[in-house]
Amino acid sequence: MKNRGFQYLWIGQSLANLGDVFYIVGLMTFLYGLTESAMYMALVPFISTIARFLSALMAPLVMEWMGLKRSLVISQACKTLLLLGFFGLTFYSLDSARVPIVFLVVVLVSFLDGWATPARGALVPVLVPEKKLIAKNSFLALMDQSMTMSGWALGGLFAAKWGSTSLIAVTLILYCTASLCMGLIRSPKKDLRKKSQGGQSKWSLLKNGWRTVWQTPVLRIIFLTESLWSFADVVWIAAIIYVFVDQALHVDASWWGYINFIFFVGLILTSFYGMRWSAHLKKHSAPFVTVGTLLGCIVTFLFGMNSLPWAALVLTLFYGIAFQLQSVIFLTIEQKTVSPNHLANVFAAQDAIQSILFGIGSLLLGYLADTLGVRSVFYISAALLFLAFLVLFTSRKHIVFKK
């Protein structure tokens, strides 16, 4: 039953992730055709981040009320209905005066995603034997990255050939199938619902995740490190890389696509390693994550100095490897450290802080890239990652898997 439940989870989540990319590509293509404004397109990720932050703050209440599985199913089903309504609107005249409708869809879909992410992270240990957690987390990461990487390529081609409306129609099919798969997940009822926290006030439920983090040394270390990573990682978003390719590498926009592709290759290689040698990764978790963070720092600094296109690809590959190492190890430690009743709340708190830091970082580092030059933001990012390395190095004895 557990294996079958996990199969439905990864299939449904993979289809949903592919649909999410198609939805963003289709929506932004549609929005640009409507307004011909780059500013409106740039607002999409920022508004999405803010909505997800607010949703993550409220996620503990939602998951306490619905349970983990129902949170996933209802989130995906509501996203499907929202997109169906938007799809219907595209058949009618939708002039620029009604652009707020497009942004309303972005806000609502992102808000629904704020429940789904912590619910999935907390559901994995319920469906997977403890000894296989690293391997299964690596597999899920592999599928996530594969869907994202292929989604941007396929979505762009599909939108160019058949238009944004057709792409949104394909997204609807993916969303419907994903909802069905998530509805088929079966596991012990007590694990899927979090009613053991019943009787607590809403305020206590909202604070549970934050309190658990504060009271658990390893979680405090992970939160601080991942917060620094979230802010530093902003320099690798598409907009800043696009400017770097133009102003620092002096090559055409095709290299922007190559760099994004190679980043995902690094993620996928690390996921394969985690699946194949999970025991080795588990045994040496502290050295892997500490050295990985230092590697990310060095690579980011060298990337900012670099002017050679081929070297940019090599450095990006190593950054993807470093990023995925800390991501998989930290996720598995959290799943094994936190009790099932509090795990989803911890993930919700984590998602909230990372969302808001990424949103603020996108605006701040984007501004600094314009005023100080695009190379400068990579040096700032490297400094943040060096701080994360110092945190891990001084606290490495806590970065272990709970037996």
N, C-alpha and C positions, 0 to 999 in steps of 0.2 A: 504493500500500500504506500509506503514512504517513497519508494523509487518511482512509482507511477505518479504520485503527487508531485514530485520534483520534476518529472518529465513534462507534466502539464504546465508547471510553473515556468520552466525555461522556454518552452515553446511559445506559450502565451506572452511572456515578457519579451521574447525576441521579436515576435510579430508586432507587439505594441511599440517597441523601440524603433523598428523599421518604419512603422506608421507615423511615429512622432517626427522622424526626419523628413519623411515625405510631406507631412502636414506643414512643417516649417518652410520647406522649399516652396511648396505650393502657395502658402499664405504670403510669403514675402514676394514671390513672383506676381501674385495677384495684386498685392498692395502697390508694388512698383508700377505695374501697368495702370493702376487706378490714379496714382498721385505723381509718378515720375520724380519722386523725391527720395534721396538717399537718407535724409534725416528721419523720415517716417520708418524706413527700414531699420535704422540704427536703434529706434525706440523699442522695437519688438523684443530683443533680448533683455533690455533694461526693465521694461514693464513685466516681462515674464519672470525675471529674477525677484522683483519686489512681491509679486503675487505668490510665488513659491515660498518666499520667506514668511509671509503672513500665514499661509496655509500650514507650514511646518510648525509654527507656534501653536496652532489649534489642533494639530494632528493627534496629540494624546487623547483629547476629548472624543474625537471622531473614532479612533481605534478602540477606545474603551466602550463606546456605544455600539459599534458595529462588529468588533473583532477583526482579526488580521485578514482572513480570507474575504470576508464581506467588504472590507475597506478596499481591497484590490479590485474585486468584481464591480462594485458600485462605481468606483473611480473610473474604471475603464468603460463601463456602460454609459455613464454620463458624458464622458468625452466623445463617445460615439454619437450620442444624441445631439450634442452641441455641434459636432462637425456635420451631421446630417442637416441641421437647421441652416448652417452656413452654406452648405452645398446647394440647398434650395434657393438661398438668396442670390447665388452667383448666376442663376438663370434669369434674374430680373435686372433691370437697370440699377446699378449701384454706383452713384457718382461720388466724387470726393467729399461731398458734404456729409456722407454717411460712413466715412472712415472710422468714426468711433465704434461702429458695430464690429469692425474687424478687430480692433483693440480689445473690445469686450470679450470676444472669443478667445483671444490670447490670454487675458487675465483669468478667465474661468477654467480653461484647459490647464494652465500652469497651477492654479489653485488646487485642482483635482490631483495633479501629480504630486503635490506636497504631502498627500496621505500615502500614496502608493509606494514611494521610495522607502520610507521607514518600515512600512508593513512588509514589503518584500524582504528587506534585510533581516527582520525578526522572524519571518516565516521559514527561511532557509534552514536554521538549526532544528526546527520542528520536523522538517521533511527529510533531513540528511543525517546519517549516523555521525557522531562526533569525530571519529577518526578520519572521516572523509571531507571534513569541512574545508580545508585549504584547497583540495583538489576541486571540489564543487564550486567554491567561490571563484577559483581561477577559471573554471569552465564558464561560469556565468559572465565573468568579465570578458572572456574571449568572445562569447556570443554578443555581448553588448557592443564591444568594439567592432566586431565584424559587421553587425547590422548598421552601426553608425557610418562606418567607412563605405560600405556598399550603398547605403541609403543616399548619401550625398552625391555619389557618382550617378547612380541610377535615377535619383530624383531630378537632378539637373538635366539629364538627357531626356527624361520623360516630359518634363515641363517645356523644354525647348521644342520637342517634336509634336506633342499633343496638347500642350497648354496646362495652365494651373488647375482648371476645373476638372480635367480628366485625372490629374494627379490626386486631387482631393477625393475623387470617386474611388481610386485604388486604395487610398488611406482608409476609407470607410470599410472596405472589404477586410483589410488587415485588422482594423479595430474590432469588427464584429467577431472575427475568428479568435482574436486574443481574448475577448470577453467570454466566449464559449469555453476556451481552454482553462481560464482561471476559475470558471464556475465548476469545472470537473475536478478540481483539486480536492482530495479527500485526506483527512488526517484526524487524529483524536480531537473530539470537540473541545476538550479542556485546553488544548494547545492553541486552538484557533480563536478563542475568545479570551478576553482579559478581565473577566468579571471578578477575579479575585481581588481587584482593587476597589470593588464596590463599597459604597459607604463613605468614600472620601469626597471632599468638596471638589468642585471644578478647579479651584485655584491650586489645591494640593496635587491634582492630577497633572496640571500644567507644569508644576514645579518638579515632579518626580524625576524626569530625565535629567534636568539640570542639577538636582540634588545628588543623584547617583554619580554623575560625573565629578562633582566637587568632592564627594566622600571617597572616591576610588582613585588612588595615585596613578595607576596606569592609564585610566581614562583621562585624567587631567593632562598627562603628558601627551596623549594622542590628540586631544582637543587643541592644545596649544600648538603642537606641531602641524596639524592639518589646517589650522587657521592661518598659520604663516604660509603653508603651501598654497592655500586657496588664494591668498592675496598675490603671492609671487607668480602663480600659474596664469594670471591674467595676461602676461606678456605673450603667451602662446595662443591667444585667441586669434581668430582669422583676421580681424581688422588690423591689429598691430603687425602680424606677420606679413600681411599684404603690403603695408607701408615699408617694412624692413626689406622685403624683396625688391621694391622699387628704389628706395633711397640708399640702402647700404650694399645690396648685392648687385644692383644695376642690371637686372635681367627682367625678362618679360613675366607676365602674370602666371604663365604655366608653372613656374617654379613655386608659386604659392600653393598650387595643387600638389606638387611633388612633396613639399615639406609636410603638408597635412597628411598625405598618404604615408610617408615614412614614420611620422609620429605614431600612427595607428599600428604600423608594423612592429614598432618597439613594444607597444602595449600587448599585442598578440603574442609575440615571442616570449614575453614574461609570463603570460597566462599559460602558454604551453609548458613552460618550465614548472610552474606551480602545479599543473595537472600531473606531470610526469614525476617530479621529484618533490612532492609535497612534504614527505618526512624530513628531507634535508632542509627545506625551507623552514619547517617548524622547529627543528633542532637548533638552527642558527638564526633565529628571527631577529635578535638584537643586532648582530653584525650586519645582516642583510639590509635592514631598514636604516641603520646609521650610515653605513657606507653608501647606500643608495641615495640618501639625502645629500651627502657630501658630493656624490657624483652629479646630482641634479644642479647643485650650486656651481660646480666647476664648469659643467657643460653650458649652463646659462650665461656665465661670465664670458666664456670663450665664444659663444654664439654672438654676443653683443659686439665683440671685437672683430669678428670674422668678416671678410669681404669675398670669400670664395664660395660659389654656389655649391660645389660638390662637398666641401667641408661642412656647409650648413646642413646637408642631408645626413652626414655621419653624426654630427652633434645632436640633431633632432632625434635620431634613432636611439642614442644613449639616454636622452632626456625621457623618451617614452618608456624605456626600460626602468629607469629610476623612479618615475612617477608610479608605474604599476606595481613595483615591488612594495613600496610603502602602503599603497592602497589595499592590496590583497592581505598583507600581513596585519595591518591595523584592523581591517574588517573582521578577520578571523579571531583576533585577540578579543575584540569587543563581544563577538558572539559567544565566546567561551568564558568570558569573565562576568558578564551581566546575566542576572537571572531572567528567565523567560518573561516574567511579569513586567519587567522594567526595560527590556531590550528595545522594544519599538519606541518608547519614550526617549531613550538615549539617542537613537537614530534620528528621531524628529528634531531634537535639540541640535544635533550635529548638522543636519540639513539646513536648519534655520540659520545658524551662524555662518556656515559656508556660503549660503546663498547671498546673504547681505554683504559679506566681505567681498565676494566676487563682483557683486553689483557696484559697490563703492569703488573697488579696485579698477573696474572697467572704466569708470568715469575719470578717476584720478590719474591713472597711468596713461589713459588716452590723452588727457590734457597735457601731462608732462611730456609725452612723446611729441606733441605738437610744439611745445614751448622750448624744451631742452634738447630735442632730437630723439629719434627712435632708439639709438644705441643706449642712451642713458637709462631707459626703463629696464633694460636687461641687466644693467649693473645694479639697479635698485632691487630687482628680483633676486639676483644672486646674493645680495647682502641679506635679504629676508631668509633665503634658504640656508645661508650660513648660520643664522640665528637658530633655525630649526635643527640644524646639525648639532649645535652646541647643547641645545635642550636634550636631544637624544643621547648624545655622548655622555653627558653628566648624569643621565637617568637611565642608562642602558640596562641596569640590573632589574628594572621593573618591566622591560619589554620582553616578557616571557609568556608562554601559553600556560594557562591554568590547567592543572592535571585533574 
